[in-house]
Amino acid sequence: MNATTIRTPVHKRTPLHFLVDGLQVWVTYLDANENGPYGVRIMWLEHKYSSSPLRHITDDGGYSFHTFESYLMPEGVDIRTGELETDPEKLNRLQRIWVEYQNKLGEEVFSV
């Protein structure tokens, strides 16, 4: 994913709210309304004193994660993907979130 604004109408599929490492996470598949799967959105609290979640998206099955911002527009929601996440601590947490989400959905998980 390149840092870009994507104006693709999407809807949530299988949204879940749960804890990983004792911290809240919100994960959902995003599907393009007319073109099938788009990616997986992960919002998560970095520590117990966080007031707003970090936001990441993956479109390759949890092998890489990009930051993102979303904006409510009259036509829908615009998503702007950002930098590829490279922080080892954040990547470890994101991968644990990914595995837990897949487990909760009952899907087979391969090591990342």
MMTF fields as JSON, N, C-alpha, C and O atoms, coordinates in Angstrom:
{
  "mmtfVersion": "1.0.0",
  "mmtfProducer": "UNKNOWN",
  "numBonds": 447,
  "numAtoms": 448,
  "numGroups": 112,
  "numChains": 1,
  "numModels": 1,
  "chainsPerModel": [1],
  "groupsPerChain": [112],
  "chainIdList": ["A"],
  "bondAtomList": [4, 2, 8, 6, 12, 10, 16, 14, 20, 18, 24, 22, 28, 26, 32, 30, 36, 34, 40, 38, 44, 42, 48, 46, 52, 50, 56, 54, 60, 58, 64, 62, 68, 66, 72, 70, 76, 74, 80, 78, 84, 82, 88, 86, 92, 90, 96, 94, 100, 98, 104, 102, 108, 106, 112, 110, 116, 114, 120, 118, 124, 122, 128, 126, 132, 130, 136, 134, 140, 138, 144, 142, 148, 146, 152, 150, 156, 154, 160, 158, 164, 162, 168, 166, 172, 170, 176, 174, 180, 178, 184, 182, 188, 186, 192, 190, 196, 194, 200, 198, 204, 202, 208, 206, 212, 210, 216, 214, 220, 218, 224, 222, 228, 226, 232, 230, 236, 234, 240, 238, 244, 242, 248, 246, 252, 250, 256, 254, 260, 258, 264, 262, 268, 266, 272, 270, 276, 274, 280, 278, 284, 282, 288, 286, 292, 290, 296, 294, 300, 298, 304, 302, 308, 306, 312, 310, 316, 314, 320, 318, 324, 322, 328, 326, 332, 330, 336, 334, 340, 338, 344, 342, 348, 346, 352, 350, 356, 354, 360, 358, 364, 362, 368, 366, 372, 370, 376, 374, 380, 378, 384, 382, 388, 386, 392, 390, 396, 394, 400, 398, 404, 402, 408, 406, 412, 410, 416, 414, 420, 418, 424, 422, 428, 426, 432, 430, 436, 434, 440, 438, 444, 442],
  "bondOrderList": [1, 1, 1, 1, 1, 1, 1, 1, 1, 1, 1, 1, 1, 1, 1, 1, 1, 1, 1, 1, 1, 1, 1, 1, 1, 1, 1, 1, 1, 1, 1, 1, 1, 1, 1, 1, 1, 1, 1, 1, 1, 1, 1, 1, 1, 1, 1, 1, 1, 1, 1, 1, 1, 1, 1, 1, 1, 1, 1, 1, 1, 1, 1, 1, 1, 1, 1, 1, 1, 1, 1, 1, 1, 1, 1, 1, 1, 1, 1, 1, 1, 1, 1, 1, 1, 1, 1, 1, 1, 1, 1, 1, 1, 1, 1, 1, 1, 1, 1, 1, 1, 1, 1, 1, 1, 1, 1, 1, 1, 1, 1],
  "groupList": [{"groupName": "MET", "atomNameList": ["N", "CA", "C", "O"], "elementList": ["N", "C", "C", "O"], "formalChargeList": [0, 0, 0, 0], "bondAtomList": [1, 0, 2, 1, 3, 2], "bondOrderList": [1, 1, 2], "singleLetterCode": "M", "chemCompType": "L-PEPTIDE LINKING"}, {"groupName": "ASN", "atomNameList": ["N", "CA", "C", "O"], "elementList": ["N", "C", "C", "O"], "formalChargeList": [0, 0, 0, 0], "bondAtomList": [1, 0, 2, 1, 3, 2], "bondOrderList": [1, 1, 2], "singleLetterCode": "N", "chemCompType": "L-PEPTIDE LINKING"}, {"groupName": "ALA", "atomNameList": ["N", "CA", "C", "O"], "elementList": ["N", "C", "C", "O"], "formalChargeList": [0, 0, 0, 0], "bondAtomList": [1, 0, 2, 1, 3, 2], "bondOrderList": [1, 1, 2], "singleLetterCode": "A", "chemCompType": "L-PEPTIDE LINKING"}, {"groupName": "THR", "atomNameList": ["N", "CA", "C", "O"], "elementList": ["N", "C", "C", "O"], "formalChargeList": [0, 0, 0, 0], "bondAtomList": [1, 0, 2, 1, 3, 2], "bondOrderList": [1, 1, 2], "singleLetterCode": "T", "chemCompType": "L-PEPTIDE LINKING"}, {"groupName": "ILE", "atomNameList": ["N", "CA", "C", "O"], "elementList": ["N", "C", "C", "O"], "formalChargeList": [0, 0, 0, 0], "bondAtomList": [1, 0, 2, 1, 3, 2], "bondOrderList": [1, 1, 2], "singleLetterCode": "I", "chemCompType": "L-PEPTIDE LINKING"}, {"groupName": "ARG", "atomNameList": ["N", "CA", "C", "O"], "elementList": ["N", "C", "C", "O"], "formalChargeList": [0, 0, 0, 0], "bondAtomList": [1, 0, 2, 1, 3, 2], "bondOrderList": [1, 1, 2], "singleLetterCode": "R", "chemCompType": "L-PEPTIDE LINKING"}, {"groupName": "PRO", "atomNameList": ["N", "CA", "C", "O"], "elementList": ["N", "C", "C", "O"], "formalChargeList": [0, 0, 0, 0], "bondAtomList": [1, 0, 2, 1, 3, 2], "bondOrderList": [1, 1, 2], "singleLetterCode": "P", "chemCompType": "L-PEPTIDE LINKING"}, {"groupName": "VAL", "atomNameList": ["N", "CA", "C", "O"], "elementList": ["N", "C", "C", "O"], "formalChargeList": [0, 0, 0, 0], "bondAtomList": [1, 0, 2, 1, 3, 2], "bondOrderList": [1, 1, 2], "singleLetterCode": "V", "chemCompType": "L-PEPTIDE LINKING"}, {"groupName": "HIS", "atomNameList": ["N", "CA", "C", "O"], "elementList": ["N", "C", "C", "O"], "formalChargeList": [0, 0, 0, 0], "bondAtomList": [1, 0, 2, 1, 3, 2], "bondOrderList": [1, 1, 2], "singleLetterCode": "H", "chemCompType": "L-PEPTIDE LINKING"}, {"groupName": "LYS", "atomNameList": ["N", "CA", "C", "O"], "elementList": ["N", "C", "C", "O"], "formalChargeList": [0, 0, 0, 0], "bondAtomList": [1, 0, 2, 1, 3, 2], "bondOrderList": [1, 1, 2], "singleLetterCode": "K", "chemCompType": "L-PEPTIDE LINKING"}, {"groupName": "LEU", "atomNameList": ["N", "CA", "C", "O"], "elementList": ["N", "C", "C", "O"], "formalChargeList": [0, 0, 0, 0], "bondAtomList": [1, 0, 2, 1, 3, 2], "bondOrderList": [1, 1, 2], "singleLetterCode": "L", "chemCompType": "L-PEPTIDE LINKING"}, {"groupName": "PHE", "atomNameList": ["N", "CA", "C", "O"], "elementList": ["N", "C", "C", "O"], "formalChargeList": [0, 0, 0, 0], "bondAtomList": [1, 0, 2, 1, 3, 2], "bondOrderList": [1, 1, 2], "singleLetterCode": "F", "chemCompType": "L-PEPTIDE LINKING"}, {"groupName": "ASP", "atomNameList": ["N", "CA", "C", "O"], "elementList": ["N", "C", "C", "O"], "formalChargeList": [0, 0, 0, 0], "bondAtomList": [1, 0, 2, 1, 3, 2], "bondOrderList": [1, 1, 2], "singleLetterCode": "D", "chemCompType": "L-PEPTIDE LINKING"}, {"groupName": "GLY", "atomNameList": ["N", "CA", "C", "O"], "elementList": ["N", "C", "C", "O"], "formalChargeList": [0, 0, 0, 0], "bondAtomList": [1, 0, 2, 1, 3, 2], "bondOrderList": [1, 1, 2], "singleLetterCode": "G", "chemCompType": "PEPTIDE LINKING"}, {"groupName": "GLN", "atomNameList": ["N", "CA", "C", "O"], "elementList": ["N", "C", "C", "O"], "formalChargeList": [0, 0, 0, 0], "bondAtomList": [1, 0, 2, 1, 3, 2], "bondOrderList": [1, 1, 2], "singleLetterCode": "Q", "chemCompType": "L-PEPTIDE LINKING"}, {"groupName": "TRP", "atomNameList": ["N", "CA", "C", "O"], "elementList": ["N", "C", "C", "O"], "formalChargeList": [0, 0, 0, 0], "bondAtomList": [1, 0, 2, 1, 3, 2], "bondOrderList": [1, 1, 2], "singleLetterCode": "W", "chemCompType": "L-PEPTIDE LINKING"}, {"groupName": "TYR", "atomNameList": ["N", "CA", "C", "O"], "elementList": ["N", "C", "C", "O"], "formalChargeList": [0, 0, 0, 0], "bondAtomList": [1, 0, 2, 1, 3, 2], "bondOrderList": [1, 1, 2], "singleLetterCode": "Y", "chemCompType": "L-PEPTIDE LINKING"}, {"groupName": "GLU", "atomNameList": ["N", "CA", "C", "O"], "elementList": ["N", "C", "C", "O"], "formalChargeList": [0, 0, 0, 0], "bondAtomList": [1, 0, 2, 1, 3, 2], "bondOrderList": [1, 1, 2], "singleLetterCode": "E", "chemCompType": "L-PEPTIDE LINKING"}, {"groupName": "SER", "atomNameList": ["N", "CA", "C", "O"], "elementList": ["N", "C", "C", "O"], "formalChargeList": [0, 0, 0, 0], "bondAtomList": [1, 0, 2, 1, 3, 2], "bondOrderList": [1, 1, 2], "singleLetterCode": "S", "chemCompType": "L-PEPTIDE LINKING"}],
  "groupTypeList": [0, 1, 2, 3, 3, 4, 5, 3, 6, 7, 8, 9, 5, 3, 6, 10, 8, 11, 10, 7, 12, 13, 10, 14, 7, 15, 7, 3, 16, 10, 12, 2, 1, 17, 1, 13, 6, 16, 13, 7, 5, 4, 0, 15, 10, 17, 8, 9, 16, 18, 18, 18, 6, 10, 5, 8, 4, 3, 12, 12, 13, 13, 16, 18, 11, 8, 3, 11, 17, 18, 16, 10, 0, 6, 17, 13, 7, 12, 4, 5, 3, 13, 17, 10, 17, 3, 12, 6, 17, 9, 10, 1, 5, 10, 14, 5, 4, 15, 7, 17, 16, 14, 1, 9, 10, 13, 17, 17, 7, 11, 18, 7],
  "groupIdList": [1, 2, 3, 4, 5, 6, 7, 8, 9, 10, 11, 12, 13, 14, 15, 16, 17, 18, 19, 20, 21, 22, 23, 24, 25, 26, 27, 28, 29, 30, 31, 32, 33, 34, 35, 36, 37, 38, 39, 40, 41, 42, 43, 44, 45, 46, 47, 48, 49, 50, 51, 52, 53, 54, 55, 56, 57, 58, 59, 60, 61, 62, 63, 64, 65, 66, 67, 68, 69, 70, 71, 72, 73, 74, 75, 76, 77, 78, 79, 80, 81, 82, 83, 84, 85, 86, 87, 88, 89, 90, 91, 92, 93, 94, 95, 96, 97, 98, 99, 100, 101, 102, 103, 104, 105, 106, 107, 108, 109, 110, 111, 112],
  "secStructList": [7, 7, 1, 7, 3, 3, 7, 7, 7, 3, 3, 3, 3, 3, 3, 3, 3, 3, 3, 3, 6, 6, 3, 3, 3, 3, 3, 3, 3, 3, 3, 3, 6, 6, 6, 3, 3, 3, 3, 3, 3, 3, 3, 3, 7, 1, 1, 6, 6, 7, 1, 1, 7, 3, 3, 3, 3, 3, 1, 1, 1, 1, 1, 7, 7, 3, 3, 3, 3, 3, 3, 3, 3, 6, 6, 3, 3, 3, 3, 3, 3, 3, 3, 3, 7, 7, 7, 2, 2, 2, 2, 2, 2, 2, 2, 2, 2, 2, 2, 2, 2, 2, 2, 2, 2, 6, 7, 7, 7, 7, 7, 7],
  "xCoordList": [0.84, 0.0, 0.884, 1.832, 0.575, 1.268, 0.458, -0.749, 1.125, 0.407, -0.493, -0.015, -1.764, -2.698, -4.091, -4.38, -4.941, -6.338, -7.118, -7.018, -7.89, -8.644, -10.121, -10.63, -10.799, -12.227, -12.992, -13.584, -12.961, -13.656, -14.713, -14.383, -15.974, -17.009, -16.769, -16.664, -16.683, -16.429, -17.463, -18.112, -17.595, -18.436, -17.678, -16.788, -18.053, -17.395, -17.95, -19.132, -17.046, -17.447, -16.749, -15.54, -17.473, -16.997, -16.216, -15.08, -16.829, -16.149, -16.139, -17.15, -15.002, -14.878, -14.151, -13.283, -14.516, -13.878, -13.431, -14.263, -12.135, -11.61, -10.318, -9.877, -9.716, -8.473, -7.301, -7.428, -6.166, -4.894, -3.877, -3.744, -3.171, -2.21, -2.896, -2.268, -4.179, -4.939, -5.377, -5.887, -5.187, -5.53, -6.606, -6.654, -7.47, -8.588, -8.127, -7.228, -8.789, -8.571, -9.923, -10.862, -10.001, -11.182, -10.678, -9.85, -11.173, -10.688, -11.879, -12.882, -11.772, -12.82, -12.241, -11.329, -12.794, -12.515, -13.247, -14.352, -12.643, -13.314, -13.457, -12.479, -14.662, -14.929, -15.366, -16.192, -14.811, -15.273, -16.691, -16.96, -17.578, -18.991, -19.234, -20.173, -18.407, -18.653, -17.508, -17.642, -16.389, -15.226, -14.64, -13.504, -15.349, -14.84, -13.89, -13.943, -13.014, -12.159, -11.271, -10.747, -11.115, -10.29, -9.082, -7.964, -9.296, -8.218, -8.799, -10.006, -7.945, -8.371, -7.929, -6.753, -8.894, -8.631, -8.439, -9.245, -7.357, -7.055, -6.896, -6.076, -7.69, -7.525, -7.219, -7.898, -6.218, -5.775, -5.154, -4.576, -5.297, -4.715, -3.288, -3.041, -2.37, -0.953, -0.587, 0.276, -1.245, -1.012, -2.271, -3.209, -2.298, -3.542, -3.954, -5.102, -3.076, -3.42, -3.704, -3.864, -3.766, -4.06, -5.467, -6.393, -5.612, -6.941, -7.546, -8.756, -6.731, -7.265, -6.444, -5.245, -7.102, -6.411, -5.438, -5.599, -4.421, -3.568, -4.354, -5.199, -4.079, -4.85, -3.91, -2.98, -4.177, -3.385, -4.306, -5.437, -3.797, -4.541, -3.557, -2.4, -4.027, -3.229, -4.053, -5.258, -3.384, -4.076, -3.375, -3.654, -2.452, -1.692, -1.706, -0.739, -2.79, -2.921, -2.073, -1.696, -1.76, -1.014, 0.494, 1.202, 1.004, 2.459, 3.047, 4.212, 2.25, 2.697, 1.506, 0.351, 1.814, 0.788, 1.16, 2.32, 0.171, 0.343, -0.508, -1.592, -0.02, -0.857, -1.927, -1.769, -3.016, -4.025, -4.761, -4.784, -5.362, -6.277, -7.543, -7.489, -8.675, -9.919, -10.628, -10.528, -11.339, -12.039, -13.464, -13.696, -14.422, -15.816, -16.081, -15.891, -16.518, -16.787, -18.261, -18.888, -18.82, -20.221, -20.499, -21.598, -19.514, -19.694, -19.413, -19.63, -18.944, -18.581, -17.315, -17.037, -16.555, -15.326, -14.138, -14.061, -13.211, -11.946, -10.886, -10.803, -10.082, -8.993, -7.684, -7.49, -6.793, -5.455, -4.469, -4.263, -3.864, -2.855, -1.566, -1.257, -0.821, 0.428, 1.623, 1.683, 2.551, 3.813, 3.657, 2.756, 4.543, 4.658, 5.169, 6.158, 4.506, 4.93, 6.229, 6.319, 7.236, 8.535, 8.962, 9.943, 8.257, 8.601, 8.402, 7.28, 9.473, 9.358, 8.328, 7.624, 8.236, 7.274, 5.836, 4.993, 5.562, 4.222, 3.909, 2.786, 4.886, 4.663, 4.347, 3.474, 5.049, 4.761, 3.343, 2.641, 2.907, 1.546, 0.536, -0.459, 0.773, -0.144, -0.265, -1.355, 0.821, 0.756, -0.002, -0.727, 0.152, -0.638, -2.123, -2.968, -2.441, -3.834, -4.373, -5.477, -3.606, -4.016, -4.321, -5.356, -3.426, -3.602, -4.829, -5.608, -5.006, -6.166, -7.465, -8.443, -7.49, -8.682, -9.019, -10.171, -8.017, -8.243, -8.74, -9.634, -8.158, -8.6, -10.056, -10.82, -10.446, -11.822, -12.803, -13.956, -12.344, -13.19, -13.178, -13.939, -12.307, -12.219, -11.475, -11.653, -10.631, -9.885, -8.516, -7.945, -8.002, -6.661, -5.645, -5.728, -4.681, -3.688, -2.325, -1.908, -1.651, -0.284, 0.651, 0.294, 1.842, 2.809, 3.154, 3.326, 3.251, 3.697, 5.061, 5.618],
  "yCoordList": [-1.181, 0.0, 1.243, 1.341, 2.156, 3.429, 4.424, 4.258, 5.461, 6.503, 7.217, 7.96, 6.992, 7.538, 7.608, 6.923, 8.429, 8.476, 7.533, 7.596, 6.665, 5.665, 5.991, 6.023, 6.227, 6.517, 5.309, 5.331, 4.271, 3.036, 2.798, 2.673, 2.734, 2.43, 1.041, 0.062, 0.962, -0.316, -0.548, 0.381, -1.808, -2.139, -3.132, -3.846, -3.155, -4.023, -5.439, -5.653, -6.403, -7.806, -8.405, -8.237, -9.084, -9.759, -8.829, -9.128, -7.701, -6.821, -7.456, -7.993, -7.388, -7.901, -6.898, -6.161, -6.88, -6.055, -7.019, -7.735, -7.06, -8.007, -7.467, -6.372, -8.233, -7.835, -8.66, -9.861, -8.002, -8.666, -8.02, -6.796, -8.836, -8.345, -7.422, -6.504, -7.663, -6.866, -5.513, -4.691, -5.263, -3.974, -4.163, -5.196, -3.158, -3.246, -3.145, -2.378, -3.96, -3.89, -3.996, -4.604, -3.396, -3.465, -3.878, -3.187, -5.0, -5.525, -5.868, -6.392, -5.577, -5.945, -6.08, -5.351, -7.034, -7.079, -5.914, -5.571, -5.299, -4.296, -4.876, -5.328, -4.865, -5.349, -4.181, -3.368, -4.1, -3.106, -3.499, -4.672, -2.551, -2.853, -3.642, -4.435, -3.436, -4.12, -5.017, -5.728, -5.011, -5.74, -6.742, -7.172, -7.135, -8.147, -7.598, -6.41, -8.449, -8.064, -6.86, -6.715, -6.007, -4.806, -4.889, -4.583, -5.299, -5.393, -5.615, -5.805, -5.591, -5.754, -4.516, -4.151, -3.88, -2.679, -3.091, -3.834, -2.594, -2.867, -1.539, -0.704, -1.356, -0.199, -0.771, -1.693, -0.239, -0.823, 0.218, 1.209, -0.047, 0.829, 0.37, -0.805, 1.302, 0.972, 0.652, -0.187, 1.324, 1.057, 1.405, 1.975, 1.067, 1.226, 2.679, 2.934, 3.629, 5.04, 5.721, 6.941, 4.951, 5.519, 6.097, 5.526, 7.234, 7.836, 7.662, 7.808, 7.358, 7.072, 5.946, 5.824, 5.13, 3.962, 4.295, 5.278, 3.437, 3.451, 2.759, 1.907, 3.119, 2.59, 1.987, 2.636, 0.726, 0.031, -0.746, -1.079, -1.025, -1.83, -2.792, -2.445, -3.997, -4.978, -5.49, -5.71, -5.674, -6.241, -7.5, -7.983, -8.035, -9.212, -10.322, -11.073, -10.42, -11.501, -11.358, -12.364, -10.142, -9.912, -9.969, -10.016, -9.967, -9.969, -8.571, -8.413, -7.553, -6.168, -5.32, -5.669, -4.207, -3.31, -1.876, -1.48, -1.107, 0.313, 1.113, 0.678, 2.278, 3.185, 3.733, 3.689, 4.249, 4.891, 5.937, 5.907, 6.864, 7.849, 7.773, 7.468, 8.048, 8.056, 9.385, 10.0, 9.802, 11.078, 10.864, 10.238, 11.382, 11.308, 12.394, 13.58, 11.98, 12.895, 12.754, 11.752, 13.719, 13.608, 12.339, 11.79, 11.873, 10.683, 9.391, 8.312, 9.461, 8.265, 8.51, 9.639, 7.46, 7.561, 7.452, 6.53, 8.398, 8.328, 7.796, 8.218, 6.871, 6.305, 6.716, 6.564, 7.232, 7.57, 6.649, 6.741, 5.76, 4.872, 5.644, 6.548, 5.272, 5.954, 5.038, 4.187, 5.241, 4.519, 3.053, 2.672, 2.26, 0.868, 0.836, 1.496, 0.079, -0.015, -0.815, -1.916, -0.248, -0.92, -1.107, -1.802, -0.509, -0.632, -2.083, -2.586, -2.769, -4.191, -4.469, -5.477, -3.599, -3.811, -3.722, -4.55, -2.714, -2.569, -3.732, -4.235, -4.157, -5.28, -6.562, -7.326, -6.805, -7.984, -7.946, -8.957, -6.787, -6.657, -6.833, -7.538, -6.206, -6.337, -7.788, -8.234, -8.513, -9.917, -10.748, -11.669, -10.439, -11.141, -10.825, -11.706, -9.57, -9.182, -9.956, -10.498, -10.008, -10.708, -12.181, -12.699, -12.844, -14.265, -14.467, -15.393, -13.614, -13.745, -13.523, -14.234, -12.559, -12.302, -13.534, -13.967, -14.094, -15.279, -16.448, -17.187, -16.611, -17.672, -17.479, -18.443, -16.24, -15.968, -16.241, -16.6, -16.07, -16.345, -17.84, -18.29, -18.597, -20.028, -20.338, -21.408, -19.403, -19.6, -20.181, -19.941, -20.947, -21.52, -20.397, -19.577, -20.37, -19.317, -19.914, -20.9, -19.308, -19.695, -18.698, -17.529, -19.128, -18.246, -17.083, -17.251, -15.901, -14.727, -14.325, -13.353],
  "zCoordList": [0.0, 0.0, 0.0, 0.779, -0.849, -0.854, -0.038, 0.135, 0.464, 1.185, 0.184, -0.673, 0.296, -0.673, -0.06, 0.921, -0.634, -0.216, -1.107, -2.332, -0.494, -1.217, -1.053, 0.068, -2.14, -2.079, -2.592, -3.671, -1.799, -2.125, -1.067, 0.113, -1.459, -0.464, 0.117, -0.622, 1.428, 2.089, 3.184, 3.664, 3.561, 4.701, 5.578, 5.117, 6.84, 7.817, 7.71, 7.441, 7.933, 8.018, 9.227, 9.387, 10.061, 11.27, 12.212, 12.58, 12.598, 13.556, 14.957, 15.41, 15.622, 16.981, 17.857, 17.391, 19.127, 20.157, 21.238, 21.796, 21.554, 22.535, 23.136, 22.788, 24.034, 24.692, 24.17, 23.935, 23.993, 23.711, 24.643, 24.676, 25.389, 26.382, 27.39, 27.919, 27.656, 28.608, 28.08, 28.842, 26.785, 26.185, 25.123, 24.455, 24.969, 24.041, 22.589, 22.245, 21.746, 20.307, 19.604, 20.119, 18.428, 17.572, 16.197, 15.602, 15.691, 14.415, 13.538, 14.023, 12.258, 11.313, 9.915, 9.524, 9.172, 7.746, 7.113, 7.534, 6.105, 5.29, 3.898, 3.303, 3.384, 2.032, 1.173, 1.587, -0.023, -0.987, -1.383, -1.646, -1.427, -1.656, -2.943, -3.009, -3.955, -5.217, -5.65, -6.646, -4.94, -5.431, -4.453, -4.653, -3.413, -2.494, -1.446, -1.127, -0.9, 0.223, -0.079, -1.183, 0.92, 0.809, 1.735, 1.322, 2.979, 3.96, 5.343, 5.496, 6.338, 7.725, 8.499, 8.499, 9.159, 9.948, 11.402, 11.962, 12.006, 13.418, 14.134, 13.752, 15.176, 16.054, 17.433, 17.886, 18.092, 19.357, 20.269, 19.824, 21.575, 22.581, 22.862, 23.131, 22.795, 22.952, 24.404, 24.66, 25.348, 26.768, 27.545, 26.987, 28.826, 29.592, 29.785, 30.151, 29.556, 29.704, 28.366, 28.315, 27.293, 25.967, 25.953, 26.528, 25.29, 25.194, 23.802, 23.628, 22.834, 21.502, 20.878, 21.129, 20.066, 19.529, 18.4, 17.676, 18.278, 17.095, 15.991, 16.267, 14.75, 13.625, 12.593, 12.114, 12.262, 11.256, 10.326, 10.678, 9.137, 8.174, 7.514, 7.276, 7.225, 6.499, 5.327, 5.443, 4.21, 3.051, 2.554, 1.456, 3.376, 2.954, 4.006, 4.137, 4.745, 5.71, 6.947, 7.548, 7.349, 8.582, 8.442, 9.448, 7.217, 7.021, 7.121, 7.485, 6.8, 6.943, 7.372, 7.129, 8.01, 8.53, 8.177, 8.288, 7.753, 7.467, 8.434, 8.823, 8.821, 9.591, 8.645, 7.425, 9.219, 8.386, 9.189, 10.419, 8.466, 9.024, 8.191, 6.999, 8.805, 8.042, 8.263, 9.325, 7.237, 7.252, 6.786, 5.752, 7.546, 7.151, 6.118, 6.386, 4.945, 3.844, 3.452, 3.797, 2.75, 2.329, 1.512, 1.581, 0.743, -0.099, 0.655, 0.103, 1.881, 2.64, 3.44, 3.844, 3.666, 4.442, 3.503, 2.691, 3.617, 2.889, 3.837, 4.99, 3.348, 4.142, 3.511, 2.305, 4.321, 3.842, 4.539, 5.749, 3.764, 4.327, 4.49, 3.713, 5.513, 5.809, 5.652, 4.764, 6.532, 6.474, 6.853, 7.601, 6.325, 6.72, 8.157, 8.476, 9.023, 10.428, 10.495, 9.951, 11.171, 11.297, 12.752, 13.012, 13.696, 15.105, 15.555, 15.505, 15.996, 16.348, 17.449, 17.391, 18.433, 19.526, 19.008, 19.353, 18.179, 17.613, 16.668, 16.659, 15.88, 14.969, 15.729, 15.318, 16.834, 17.652, 18.185, 18.149, 18.683, 19.199, 18.069, 18.24, 16.923, 15.794, 15.336, 14.978, 15.343, 14.943, 15.969, 15.595, 17.266, 18.283, 18.124, 18.287, 17.805, 17.558, 16.358, 16.413, 15.284, 14.074, 14.367, 13.947, 15.081, 15.404, 16.289, 16.064, 17.286, 18.174, 17.406, 17.635, 16.508, 15.692, 14.854, 14.814, 14.191, 13.381, 14.239, 13.828, 15.429, 16.332, 16.742, 16.783, 17.045, 17.444, 16.306, 16.544, 15.084, 13.916, 13.563, 12.706, 14.233, 13.951, 12.677, 12.095, 12.231, 10.996, 11.305, 12.369, 10.356, 10.514, 10.378, 9.464, 11.303, 11.314, 11.004, 11.611, 10.06, 9.748, 10.394, 10.542, 10.785, 11.433, 10.511, 9.304, 11.111, 10.364, 10.813, 10.303]
}
